[in-house]
Amino acid sequence: MKIKTVIFVLIFIFISMSFIGCTLGPIEIEEITICKDVDSNYKPVDSTYVFPPETTAICLTIKVNNFTPENKLSVTLIYLETNNEIAKKETVPEKSGSGYHAFKFKYNQGFPSGKYNAMI
């Protein structure tokens, strides 16, 4: 009888501990990259900090850990020469997890020369 009780308690503890390991930690931004393009998994392609004046698209990828549908990630692109907001985009994941999220900013006339800031 004692052996059955001990086995039951051990199984209960094992199952309880496995559920504790499944909880997500706090949301964390692991990496931010400015690039010319992204691949099919939203990973950065041709990362750079310098773009020619005729550039019509700039990509920003963010690798996020523990991102849930209750979270929202927003990026605002600001042209520092005039302090004007060029664009603002946001995303909410469909399911919980970790990975890359990409934001593509397009400007048909080409981005003006100068410095930019991305607020996340």
Sequence and secondary structure as in RCSB ss.txt:
>XXXX:A:sequence
MKIKTVIFVLIFIFISMSFIGCTLGPIEIEEITICKDVDSNYKPVDSTYVFPPETTAICLTIKVNNFTPENKLSV
TLIYLETNNEIAKKETVPEKSGSGYHAFKFKYNQGFPSGKYNAMI
>XXXX:A:secstr
 HHHHHHHHHHHHHHHHHHHTTS    EEEEEEEEEEE TT  EEEE S   TT  EEEEEEEEEEE TT  EEE
EEEETTTTEEEEEEEE  SSSEEEEEEEEEE TT   SS EEEE 
